[in-house]
Amino acid sequence: MQIAVVGTGYVGLVLGACLAETGNSVACVDKDLSKVTTLRAGKMPIFEPGLEEMVKRSVAEERLAFTTDLPTAVQAAQIVFIAVGTPQGEDGSADLQHVLAVARAVGQALKRYTVIVDKSTVPVGTARKVHAAIAKETTQPFSVVSNPEFLKQGAAVDDFMKPDRVVVGVDPGDDRAAALMRELYAPFTRTGAPIMMMDTASAELSKYAANSILATRISFMNEVANVCELVGADVDHVRRAIGSDRRIGTSFLFPGVGYGGSCFPKDVKAMLKFSKDEGYGFRILGAVEAVNDSQKLRLGEKMRAHFGTLKGKTIALWGLAFKPRTDDMREAPAIVIVDQLLAQGAAVRAYDPEATETARGIFGDRVTLCQRSYDALIGADALAVVTEWNNFREPDFKKMRELMKSPVIFDGRNIYAPEQLRALGFTYYSMGRPTASLD
C-alpha cells in the first residue's frame, strides 16, 4: 500500500518504519526541514531499540522516505496517518490544534478517496472534529478512522510488529475503510492477535482507559508498599500472592517511585478532564494522580530520615529516564527526586545509559552527569536507584563500597535482595520491604 504518516515524533517514526518493514511504501512527513534532513541521513531523534536499523534498511530499499511535502505525500497515499503531538494544556486537556491543522491540510490536498487515520492519542469526539475539518476543505470522498497506538517505550518496535490487539474505530457501515485497515494490519496479526473493529468513540476511549488502568495498578501497589512498611510486611510476598490470582495477574504489580513518561501522566489528566467536561468526576483517577505525585517524594523522604539532614551530602543517582530502554525524561520521577535533593542542600552525581543529554537540558550544571555508572559513586554518601536498567542489576558491590563514602543504598525499584546487601555490608532501603541495616 501507499501510506503517508504526518508527524515524525515517537509514534509517527515507529509507525512509518514498521509499516515500511512489511513492504508498504511509506512517506513520513514533517514540517521541520532540519529533522527531515537528519532522518534522511539515518540519524534518529529518539532512542528506541531496533528502530535505527529498521529505518536505515527501509530507506536503503526505497520503501521509506522523509519529506516536508505534505500535498504530494497525501495525493500518493491510500491511507494517511495523523501522528502529530497532542500536548497537555494547563487544565489537563489534550491540545488538538496540531491534529486539526493537519486535517485541514490533508483536506486541501485530497484528490481521490483516502482513509485518514487518527493515530495520535486524542479524546473522545476527535474523529468527528477531524472529519468536519477535512469536509470544509474538500468535496473528495474520504473516511476518518481512529486507530490508537499501544506502544511501550523501549519495546515499541516489538509491540507494533507483534501486537496484543489492533483497535480500529470506523463509522458504522463504512466497510471500505474497515477493509483497507484489515488489509494493512493483516501481516501483523497472523499469529491470532485480533483486529477489533468498533465505533470511533469506543476506539478513542480505549487508549485512555488502558493507560489509566495501568497507572491505577501502579499507584495501588505503591500504596500497598507504603502500608507494608508500616506493618512490617514484605511487598514482594504480597505481590506474588495476589499476582497468582488469575483474575489479577502479575503485570504492573511492582512498587517503585511513581510512574512518568509521555503517556500515563498525560492520559490520566486528559481522561479526568474530558470526563469532567461530560459531567462526571472520575474519582479513582484523581486518587491515582495524587498517590503518584506523593510517591515521587518517598525516596527523598527515606534519605532525609536516615541522615537527619541532606545538607552537604553527596547522593549518587543511577537512572534518570522514566523507564529503561529509552532516553525519555518526560514526567520522570528522577526530576522530582533531584529537585528535592538539591532543595535540601545535597549535591547530586547521576548516571543514565541513554538519558545524559536529555538530563543536561533539564538540569544544566546543577547536577554532575557522569559517563560511567561507577563514576557517580565516587565520594557518595548514598546511592539512589531510580531506573531499573539491566546493567544496574548485578554490579560489583565490593567496588561500590570502595568508591562510596558510606555504604548506603536507597533502591526505588527493588532490584536487590535485602539480606544479600546486608551481608555485603550495606545499609539498604527499598520500597515496601523491611530495611536491611548493619545495626
The 8 nearest C-alpha neighbors of each residue, nearest first, counted from 0:
[[1, 23, 2, 24, 77, 183, 76, 22],
 [0, 2, 76, 24, 77, 25, 23, 75],
 [1, 3, 25, 76, 78, 79, 24, 77],
 [4, 2, 79, 26, 25, 76, 72, 27],
 [5, 3, 80, 27, 79, 28, 6, 26],
 [4, 6, 28, 81, 82, 27, 80, 29],
 [5, 7, 83, 82, 29, 11, 8, 28],
 [8, 6, 11, 12, 29, 27, 9, 28],
 [9, 7, 11, 10, 6, 12, 83, 82],
 [8, 10, 12, 11, 13, 7, 45, 14],
 [11, 9, 13, 12, 8, 14, 82, 7],
 [12, 10, 7, 14, 82, 8, 6, 13],
 [11, 13, 7, 15, 14, 9, 10, 8],
 [12, 14, 16, 10, 15, 11, 17, 9],
 [15, 13, 11, 17, 12, 16, 10, 18],
 [16, 14, 12, 18, 13, 17, 11, 19],
 [15, 17, 19, 13, 54, 14, 18, 12],
 [16, 18, 20, 14, 19, 15, 13, 160],
 [17, 19, 15, 20, 16, 21, 23, 14],
 [20, 18, 23, 16, 22, 17, 21, 62],
 [19, 21, 17, 18, 22, 16, 57, 53],
 [22, 20, 19, 18, 23, 17, 186, 187],
 [23, 21, 19, 20, 24, 62, 18, 0],
 [22, 24, 19, 0, 18, 21, 25, 1],
 [25, 23, 62, 1, 19, 2, 63, 0],
 [24, 26, 2, 63, 3, 19, 23, 62],
 [25, 27, 3, 64, 65, 63, 72, 4],
 [28, 26, 4, 65, 3, 5, 64, 66],
 [29, 27, 5, 66, 67, 6, 65, 4],
 [28, 30, 67, 6, 31, 7, 5, 66],
 [29, 31, 67, 32, 28, 68, 35, 66],
 [30, 32, 34, 29, 33, 35, 67, 36],
 [33, 31, 35, 34, 30, 36, 67, 29],
 [32, 34, 36, 35, 31, 37, 38, 30],
 [35, 33, 37, 36, 31, 32, 38, 29],
 [34, 36, 32, 38, 37, 33, 65, 39],
 [37, 35, 33, 39, 34, 38, 32, 40],
 [38, 36, 34, 40, 35, 39, 42, 33],
 [39, 37, 41, 35, 40, 42, 36, 34],
 [38, 40, 36, 41, 37, 35, 65, 42],
 [39, 41, 37, 38, 42, 36, 35, 55],
 [40, 42, 38, 39, 55, 43, 37, 51],
 [43, 41, 38, 37, 40, 44, 51, 39],
 [42, 44, 45, 38, 51, 41, 46, 37],
 [45, 43, 42, 46, 38, 34, 37, 8],
 [46, 44, 43, 47, 9, 326, 325, 327],
 [47, 45, 325, 326, 48, 43, 44, 353],
 [46, 48, 153, 50, 325, 45, 49, 324],
 [49, 47, 50, 153, 46, 154, 324, 156],
 [48, 50, 52, 51, 47, 53, 156, 157],
 [51, 49, 53, 52, 48, 47, 54, 156],
 [52, 50, 54, 53, 49, 55, 43, 41],
 [51, 53, 55, 50, 54, 49, 56, 57],
 [52, 54, 50, 56, 51, 55, 57, 16],
 [55, 53, 51, 57, 56, 52, 16, 58],
 [54, 56, 58, 52, 53, 57, 41, 59],
 [57, 55, 53, 59, 54, 58, 52, 60],
 [56, 58, 60, 62, 63, 54, 59, 55],
 [59, 57, 63, 61, 55, 60, 56, 62],
 [60, 58, 56, 57, 61, 55, 62, 63],
 [59, 61, 57, 58, 62, 56, 63, 55],
 [62, 60, 58, 59, 63, 57, 64, 24],
 [61, 63, 24, 57, 60, 19, 58, 25],
 [64, 62, 58, 25, 57, 61, 19, 26],
 [63, 65, 26, 27, 58, 25, 66, 62],
 [66, 64, 27, 26, 35, 28, 39, 38],
 [65, 67, 28, 68, 35, 27, 29, 64],
 [66, 68, 30, 29, 28, 69, 32, 31],
 [69, 67, 66, 71, 70, 72, 28, 30],
 [68, 70, 72, 71, 67, 73, 28, 66],
 [71, 69, 108, 73, 72, 68, 74, 105],
 [70, 72, 74, 73, 69, 68, 75, 108],
 [73, 71, 69, 75, 70, 74, 3, 26],
 [74, 72, 70, 76, 75, 71, 69, 3],
 [75, 73, 71, 76, 72, 109, 70, 110],
 [76, 74, 72, 73, 71, 1, 77, 2],
 [77, 75, 1, 2, 73, 78, 74, 3],
 [76, 78, 113, 1, 2, 114, 79, 0],
 [79, 77, 114, 2, 76, 113, 115, 3],
 [80, 78, 3, 115, 4, 2, 116, 114],
 [81, 79, 116, 4, 115, 82, 5, 118],
 [80, 82, 5, 117, 118, 116, 83, 4],
 [83, 81, 119, 6, 118, 11, 5, 80],
 [84, 82, 6, 81, 119, 98, 97, 5],
 [83, 85, 86, 119, 82, 97, 98, 8],
 [84, 86, 94, 93, 95, 87, 83, 120],
 [87, 85, 94, 84, 93, 88, 95, 265],
 [86, 88, 93, 91, 92, 94, 265, 85],
 [87, 89, 91, 92, 90, 94, 93, 86],
 [88, 90, 91, 87, 92, 93, 86, 94],
 [91, 89, 88, 92, 272, 87, 268, 269],
 [92, 90, 268, 88, 269, 89, 87, 272],
 [91, 93, 269, 88, 90, 87, 272, 94],
 [94, 92, 87, 85, 86, 269, 95, 88],
 [95, 93, 85, 86, 96, 87, 88, 92],
 [96, 94, 98, 97, 85, 99, 93, 121],
 [95, 97, 99, 98, 94, 100, 85, 101],
 [98, 96, 100, 99, 95, 101, 83, 84],
 [99, 97, 95, 101, 100, 96, 83, 102],
 [98, 100, 102, 96, 101, 97, 129, 95],
 [101, 99, 97, 103, 102, 98, 96, 104],
 [100, 102, 104, 98, 99, 103, 105, 97],
 [103, 101, 99, 105, 100, 104, 133, 129],
 [102, 104, 106, 133, 100, 101, 105, 132],
 [105, 103, 101, 107, 106, 102, 100, 108],
 [106, 104, 102, 108, 107, 103, 101, 109],
 [107, 105, 133, 136, 103, 104, 108, 109],
 [106, 108, 104, 136, 105, 109, 137, 103],
 [107, 109, 70, 105, 106, 104, 74, 110],
 [110, 108, 106, 107, 111, 74, 105, 139],
 [109, 111, 74, 108, 139, 112, 113, 73],
 [112, 110, 109, 139, 113, 140, 74, 141],
 [111, 113, 140, 141, 139, 114, 110, 77],
 [114, 112, 141, 77, 78, 111, 115, 142],
 [113, 115, 78, 142, 141, 143, 79, 176],
 [116, 114, 79, 143, 78, 80, 142, 144],
 [115, 117, 80, 144, 145, 143, 118, 81],
 [116, 118, 145, 81, 119, 146, 144, 80],
 [119, 117, 82, 147, 146, 81, 116, 80],
 [120, 118, 82, 117, 121, 83, 81, 84],
 [119, 121, 147, 118, 85, 122, 206, 148],
 [120, 122, 119, 125, 203, 123, 93, 85],
 [123, 121, 125, 203, 124, 204, 93, 120],
 [122, 124, 200, 203, 125, 204, 121, 126],
 [123, 125, 127, 126, 200, 122, 128, 203],
 [126, 124, 128, 127, 123, 122, 129, 121],
 [127, 125, 129, 128, 124, 130, 143, 145],
 [126, 128, 130, 125, 129, 124, 131, 143],
 [129, 127, 125, 131, 130, 126, 132, 124],
 [128, 130, 126, 132, 131, 127, 102, 99],
 [129, 131, 127, 133, 128, 132, 134, 126],
 [130, 132, 134, 128, 129, 133, 127, 135],
 [133, 131, 129, 130, 135, 103, 134, 102],
 [132, 134, 106, 103, 130, 136, 135, 131],
 [135, 133, 131, 136, 137, 132, 130, 106],
 [136, 134, 133, 132, 137, 131, 106, 103],
 [135, 137, 106, 107, 133, 134, 103, 132],
 [138, 136, 139, 106, 134, 135, 107, 133],
 [137, 139, 140, 134, 136, 135, 109, 106],
 [138, 140, 137, 111, 112, 141, 110, 109],
 [141, 139, 112, 138, 111, 113, 142, 137],
 [142, 140, 113, 112, 114, 139, 143, 115],
 [141, 143, 114, 115, 176, 144, 113, 140],
 [144, 142, 115, 116, 114, 130, 126, 141],
 [143, 145, 116, 169, 168, 117, 115, 146],
 [144, 146, 168, 117, 199, 116, 167, 202],
 [147, 145, 167, 118, 166, 117, 168, 144],
 [148, 146, 118, 206, 145, 120, 166, 149],
 [147, 149, 150, 118, 146, 206, 120, 119],
 [150, 148, 147, 151, 206, 158, 159, 162],
 [149, 151, 155, 158, 148, 152, 159, 154],
 [152, 150, 155, 154, 153, 149, 158, 156],
 [151, 153, 155, 154, 150, 325, 47, 324],
 [152, 154, 324, 325, 47, 155, 151, 48],
 [155, 153, 151, 152, 157, 156, 158, 48],
 [156, 154, 150, 158, 151, 152, 157, 153],
 [155, 157, 159, 158, 154, 160, 13, 50],
 [156, 158, 160, 159, 155, 154, 161, 162],
 [159, 157, 155, 162, 161, 156, 160, 150],
 [160, 158, 156, 162, 157, 161, 155, 150],
 [159, 161, 157, 187, 158, 162, 156, 17],
 [162, 160, 158, 159, 157, 187, 163, 188],
 [163, 161, 158, 164, 159, 160, 192, 165],
 [164, 162, 192, 161, 165, 193, 158, 188],
 [163, 165, 193, 192, 162, 194, 166, 195],
 [166, 164, 194, 195, 193, 167, 162, 163],
 [165, 167, 195, 146, 194, 202, 196, 164],
 [168, 166, 146, 196, 145, 195, 197, 202],
 [167, 169, 199, 145, 198, 197, 202, 144],
 [170, 168, 144, 198, 199, 197, 171, 167],
 [169, 171, 173, 198, 172, 199, 168, 144],
 [172, 170, 173, 169, 198, 174, 197, 199],
 [171, 173, 174, 170, 169, 175, 177, 176],
 [174, 172, 170, 175, 171, 176, 177, 169],
 [173, 175, 177, 172, 176, 178, 171, 169],
 [176, 174, 178, 177, 173, 179, 142, 172],
 [175, 177, 179, 178, 174, 173, 180, 114],
 [176, 178, 174, 180, 175, 179, 181, 173],
 [179, 177, 181, 175, 176, 180, 174, 182],
 [180, 178, 182, 176, 181, 177, 183, 175],
 [179, 181, 183, 177, 182, 178, 184, 176],
 [182, 180, 178, 184, 179, 183, 185, 177],
 [181, 183, 179, 185, 180, 184, 178, 186],
 [184, 182, 180, 181, 185, 179, 186, 0],
 [183, 185, 181, 187, 182, 186, 180, 188],
 [184, 186, 182, 188, 187, 183, 181, 189],
 [187, 185, 184, 188, 189, 21, 183, 182],
 [188, 186, 185, 184, 160, 189, 161, 162],
 [187, 189, 192, 185, 190, 191, 186, 184],
 [188, 190, 191, 186, 187, 185, 192, 184],
 [191, 189, 188, 192, 187, 161, 193, 186],
 [190, 192, 189, 188, 193, 164, 163, 194],
 [191, 193, 188, 164, 163, 190, 162, 194],
 [194, 192, 164, 195, 191, 165, 188, 163],
 [193, 195, 165, 164, 166, 196, 192, 181],
 [196, 194, 166, 193, 165, 167, 197, 164],
 [195, 197, 167, 168, 194, 166, 169, 198],
 [198, 196, 168, 169, 167, 195, 199, 202],
 [197, 199, 168, 169, 201, 200, 170, 202],
 [198, 200, 168, 202, 169, 201, 145, 203],
 [201, 199, 203, 123, 202, 198, 204, 124],
 [200, 202, 204, 203, 199, 198, 205, 197],
 [203, 201, 168, 199, 205, 200, 204, 145],
 [204, 202, 200, 123, 201, 205, 206, 199],
 [203, 205, 201, 207, 202, 206, 123, 208],
 [206, 204, 208, 202, 203, 207, 209, 201],
 [207, 205, 209, 208, 204, 203, 147, 210],
 [206, 208, 210, 204, 209, 205, 266, 211],
 [207, 209, 211, 205, 206, 210, 204, 212],
 [210, 208, 206, 212, 211, 207, 205, 213],
 [211, 209, 213, 207, 212, 208, 263, 214],
 [210, 212, 214, 208, 213, 209, 267, 207],
 [211, 213, 215, 214, 209, 210, 208, 216],
 [214, 212, 216, 210, 215, 211, 209, 217],
 [215, 213, 211, 217, 212, 216, 210, 263],
 [214, 216, 212, 218, 213, 217, 287, 219],
 [217, 215, 219, 213, 214, 218, 251, 220],
 [218, 216, 214, 220, 215, 219, 251, 221],
 [217, 219, 221, 215, 220, 216, 287, 291],
 [220, 218, 216, 222, 221, 217, 215, 223],
 [221, 219, 223, 222, 217, 254, 218, 252],
 [220, 222, 254, 218, 224, 223, 219, 217],
 [221, 223, 225, 219, 220, 224, 218, 226],
 [222, 224, 220, 226, 221, 225, 227, 219],
 [225, 223, 431, 227, 221, 222, 226, 234],
 [224, 226, 222, 228, 227, 223, 431, 221],
 [225, 227, 223, 229, 228, 224, 222, 230],
 [228, 226, 232, 224, 431, 230, 225, 229],
 [227, 229, 431, 225, 231, 226, 230, 432],
 [228, 230, 226, 227, 231, 225, 232, 431],
 [229, 231, 227, 228, 232, 226, 225, 233],
 [232, 230, 228, 227, 229, 433, 233, 432],
 [231, 233, 227, 230, 234, 228, 432, 433],
 [234, 232, 432, 235, 236, 227, 431, 237],
 [233, 235, 237, 431, 236, 224, 238, 432],
 [236, 234, 238, 237, 233, 239, 432, 431],
 [237, 235, 239, 234, 238, 233, 240, 232],
 [236, 238, 234, 240, 235, 239, 241, 233],
 [239, 237, 235, 236, 240, 241, 234, 242],
 [240, 238, 242, 236, 237, 241, 243, 235],
 [241, 239, 237, 238, 242, 243, 236, 244],
 [240, 242, 243, 238, 244, 239, 237, 247],
 [243, 241, 249, 248, 239, 244, 240, 247],
 [242, 244, 241, 240, 245, 239, 248, 249],
 [243, 245, 242, 246, 247, 241, 248, 240],
 [246, 244, 248, 247, 243, 242, 249, 241],
 [245, 247, 244, 248, 242, 243, 241, 249],
 [246, 248, 245, 244, 242, 249, 241, 243],
 [249, 247, 242, 245, 250, 244, 246, 243],
 [248, 250, 242, 252, 251, 247, 243, 239],
 [249, 251, 252, 248, 242, 253, 247, 216],
 [250, 252, 253, 217, 216, 249, 213, 220],
 [253, 251, 250, 220, 249, 238, 217, 254],
 [252, 254, 251, 255, 220, 217, 238, 221],
 [255, 253, 221, 220, 224, 252, 430, 217],
 [254, 256, 412, 411, 257, 430, 221, 253],
 [255, 257, 295, 294, 411, 332, 297, 258],
 [258, 256, 291, 295, 294, 255, 332, 259],
 [257, 259, 291, 332, 256, 260, 263, 214],
 [260, 258, 330, 331, 321, 264, 332, 263],
 [261, 259, 329, 330, 321, 262, 331, 328],
 [260, 262, 329, 265, 263, 264, 259, 330],
 [263, 261, 265, 266, 260, 264, 210, 259],
 [262, 264, 266, 265, 210, 267, 214, 260],
 [265, 263, 267, 266, 262, 259, 268, 261],
 [266, 264, 268, 262, 263, 267, 269, 87],
 [265, 267, 269, 263, 268, 262, 264, 207],
 [268, 266, 270, 264, 269, 211, 265, 263],
 [269, 267, 91, 271, 265, 266, 270, 272],
 [268, 270, 92, 266, 272, 91, 271, 267],
 [271, 269, 267, 272, 273, 268, 274, 266],
 [270, 272, 268, 274, 269, 273, 281, 275],
 [271, 273, 269, 275, 270, 274, 92, 91],
 [272, 274, 276, 275, 270, 271, 269, 277],
 [275, 273, 277, 279, 271, 276, 272, 270],
 [274, 276, 279, 278, 272, 280, 277, 273],
 [277, 275, 273, 274, 278, 272, 279, 271],
 [278, 276, 274, 275, 279, 273, 272, 280],
 [279, 277, 275, 276, 274, 280, 273, 281],
 [278, 280, 275, 274, 277, 281, 276, 273],
 [279, 281, 275, 282, 274, 278, 271, 285],
 [282, 280, 284, 283, 271, 279, 285, 274],
 [283, 281, 285, 284, 280, 286, 271, 287],
 [282, 284, 286, 285, 281, 287, 215, 288],
 [285, 283, 287, 286, 282, 281, 288, 267],
 [284, 286, 282, 288, 283, 287, 289, 281],
 [285, 287, 289, 283, 284, 288, 290, 282],
 [288, 286, 284, 290, 285, 289, 215, 218],
 [287, 289, 291, 285, 286, 290, 284, 292],
 [290, 288, 286, 292, 291, 287, 285, 293],
 [291, 289, 293, 287, 292, 288, 218, 294],
 [292, 290, 294, 288, 257, 289, 293, 218],
 [291, 293, 289, 290, 294, 295, 288, 257],
 [292, 294, 290, 295, 291, 296, 289, 297],
 [295, 293, 291, 297, 296, 257, 256, 292],
 [294, 296, 256, 257, 293, 332, 297, 292],
 [295, 297, 294, 293, 299, 298, 300, 336],
 [298, 296, 300, 294, 299, 295, 301, 256],
 [297, 299, 301, 300, 296, 302, 411, 409],
 [298, 300, 302, 301, 297, 296, 303, 336],
 [299, 301, 297, 303, 298, 302, 304, 296],
 [302, 300, 304, 298, 299, 303, 305, 297],
 [303, 301, 299, 305, 300, 304, 306, 298],
 [302, 304, 300, 307, 306, 305, 301, 308],
 [303, 305, 301, 307, 302, 306, 300, 308],
 [304, 306, 302, 303, 307, 301, 308, 300],
 [307, 305, 308, 303, 304, 302, 309, 301],
 [308, 306, 303, 304, 305, 309, 302, 310],
 [307, 309, 306, 310, 303, 343, 304, 312],
 [310, 308, 312, 345, 343, 303, 344, 311],
 [309, 311, 344, 345, 312, 308, 343, 346],
 [310, 312, 345, 344, 309, 313, 346, 308],
 [313, 311, 345, 309, 310, 380, 346, 314],
 [314, 312, 346, 379, 380, 345, 347, 315],
 [313, 315, 347, 381, 379, 380, 382, 346],
 [316, 314, 382, 348, 375, 349, 376, 347],
 [317, 315, 349, 383, 382, 384, 318, 348],
 [316, 318, 384, 350, 385, 349, 351, 383],
 [317, 319, 386, 351, 385, 350, 320, 316],
 [318, 320, 333, 351, 354, 321, 386, 385],
 [321, 319, 328, 322, 327, 326, 354, 318],
 [320, 322, 331, 328, 259, 260, 319, 327],
 [323, 321, 320, 386, 325, 324, 387, 260],
 [324, 322, 388, 325, 387, 386, 153, 320],
 [325, 323, 153, 322, 47, 48, 326, 152],
 [324, 326, 153, 327, 323, 46, 47, 152],
 [325, 327, 354, 353, 320, 46, 328, 357],
 [326, 328, 320, 325, 329, 321, 354, 260],
 [329, 327, 320, 331, 321, 330, 326, 260],
 [328, 330, 260, 331, 261, 327, 259, 321],
 [329, 331, 259, 260, 328, 332, 261, 321],
 [332, 330, 321, 259, 328, 333, 329, 334],
 [333, 331, 335, 334, 295, 336, 259, 257],
 [334, 332, 336, 331, 319, 335, 337, 385],
 [335, 333, 337, 332, 336, 331, 338, 330],
 [334, 336, 338, 332, 333, 337, 339, 295],
 [337, 335, 333, 339, 334, 338, 340, 332],
 [338, 336, 340, 334, 339, 335, 333, 341],
 [337, 339, 341, 335, 336, 340, 342, 334],
 [338, 340, 336, 342, 337, 341, 335, 343],
 [341, 339, 337, 343, 345, 342, 338, 336],
 [340, 342, 345, 338, 344, 343, 339, 337],
 [343, 341, 339, 340, 344, 338, 345, 337],
 [344, 342, 340, 341, 310, 309, 345, 339],
 [343, 345, 310, 341, 342, 311, 309, 340],
 [346, 344, 312, 310, 341, 309, 340, 311],
 [345, 347, 313, 314, 312, 341, 344, 348],
 [348, 346, 314, 366, 313, 315, 367, 349],
 [347, 349, 367, 315, 375, 368, 366, 316],
 [350, 348, 316, 368, 375, 315, 369, 317],
 [349, 351, 369, 317, 372, 368, 318, 375],
 [350, 352, 318, 354, 353, 319, 355, 317],
 [353, 351, 354, 350, 355, 318, 388, 371],
 [354, 352, 326, 351, 355, 325, 46, 324],
 [353, 355, 326, 357, 351, 356, 320, 358],
 [356, 354, 358, 357, 353, 351, 359, 368],
 [357, 355, 359, 358, 354, 360, 353, 326],
 [356, 358, 354, 360, 359, 355, 361, 326],
 [359, 357, 361, 355, 356, 360, 362, 354],
 [360, 358, 356, 363, 362, 361, 357, 355],
 [359, 361, 358, 357, 363, 362, 356, 355],
 [362, 360, 358, 359, 363, 357, 334, 356],
 [363, 361, 359, 365, 358, 360, 366, 364],
 [362, 364, 359, 365, 360, 361, 366, 358],
 [363, 365, 366, 362, 367, 359, 368, 360],
 [366, 364, 362, 363, 367, 347, 341, 346],
 [367, 365, 347, 364, 368, 348, 362, 363],
 [366, 368, 348, 349, 347, 369, 364, 365],
 [369, 367, 349, 350, 348, 366, 355, 370],
 [368, 370, 350, 371, 375, 349, 374, 367],
 [369, 371, 350, 368, 372, 374, 355, 351],
 [372, 370, 374, 369, 373, 350, 375, 352],
 [371, 373, 374, 350, 375, 370, 317, 369],
 [372, 374, 376, 375, 371, 399, 377, 402],
 [375, 373, 371, 376, 372, 377, 369, 370],
 [374, 376, 348, 373, 315, 349, 372, 377],
 [377, 375, 379, 373, 374, 403, 315, 402],
 [378, 376, 402, 379, 403, 374, 375, 373],
 [377, 379, 404, 403, 376, 402, 380, 313],
 [380, 378, 403, 313, 376, 404, 381, 314],
 [379, 381, 405, 404, 313, 314, 312, 403],
 [382, 380, 407, 314, 379, 408, 315, 405],
 [381, 383, 315, 408, 316, 314, 409, 407],
 [382, 384, 409, 316, 410, 408, 315, 385],
 [385, 383, 410, 317, 411, 316, 386, 409],
 [384, 386, 318, 411, 317, 383, 333, 412],
 [387, 385, 318, 322, 388, 384, 323, 319],
 [388, 386, 323, 412, 389, 385, 391, 414],
 [387, 389, 323, 390, 391, 386, 318, 392],
 [390, 388, 391, 392, 387, 323, 393, 324],
 [389, 391, 388, 392, 393, 394, 387, 352],
 [392, 390, 389, 388, 394, 393, 387, 317],
 [393, 391, 389, 390, 394, 414, 415, 388],
 [392, 394, 391, 390, 395, 389, 396, 415],
 [395, 393, 396, 391, 392, 390, 399, 398],
 [396, 394, 398, 397, 399, 393, 400, 373],
 [395, 397, 399, 398, 394, 400, 423, 393],
 [398, 396, 400, 399, 395, 401, 423, 394],
 [397, 399, 401, 396, 395, 400, 402, 373],
 [398, 400, 396, 402, 397, 401, 403, 395],
 [401, 399, 397, 403, 398, 402, 406, 396],
 [400, 402, 398, 399, 403, 397, 404, 377],
 [403, 401, 377, 399, 400, 376, 378, 398],
 [404, 402, 379, 378, 400, 405, 376, 377],
 [403, 405, 378, 380, 379, 402, 406, 377],
 [404, 406, 380, 403, 407, 381, 379, 400],
 [407, 405, 425, 400, 403, 426, 381, 408],
 [406, 408, 426, 381, 425, 405, 427, 382],
 [409, 407, 382, 427, 381, 383, 410, 428],
 [410, 408, 383, 428, 429, 382, 427, 411],
 [409, 411, 429, 384, 412, 413, 383, 428],
 [410, 412, 255, 385, 384, 256, 429, 413],
 [411, 413, 255, 410, 414, 387, 385, 384],
 [414, 412, 410, 415, 429, 411, 430, 255],
 [413, 415, 412, 392, 416, 387, 410, 411],
 [416, 414, 413, 417, 392, 420, 410, 419],
 [415, 417, 419, 418, 420, 414, 413, 421],
 [418, 416, 420, 435, 419, 421, 415, 427],
 [419, 417, 421, 420, 416, 422, 435, 423],
 [420, 418, 422, 416, 421, 417, 423, 415],
 [419, 421, 423, 417, 425, 422, 418, 416],
 [422, 420, 418, 425, 424, 423, 419, 435],
 [423, 421, 419, 420, 424, 418, 425, 437],
 [424, 422, 420, 421, 425, 419, 396, 397],
 [423, 425, 421, 422, 420, 437, 426, 406],
 [426, 424, 406, 421, 420, 407, 427, 423],
 [425, 427, 436, 407, 435, 437, 421, 406],
 [426, 428, 435, 408, 425, 434, 407, 409],
 [429, 427, 409, 434, 410, 408, 435, 426],
 [428, 430, 410, 413, 409, 432, 411, 431],
 [429, 431, 432, 224, 411, 255, 413, 254],
 [432, 430, 224, 228, 234, 227, 225, 233],
 [431, 433, 233, 430, 234, 429, 228, 434],
 [434, 432, 231, 435, 228, 233, 431, 232],
 [433, 435, 428, 427, 436, 432, 429, 417],
 [436, 434, 427, 417, 421, 426, 418, 433],
 [435, 437, 426, 438, 434, 421, 427, 425],
 [436, 438, 426, 421, 424, 425, 435, 422],
 [437, 436, 426, 435, 421, 424, 425, 434]]
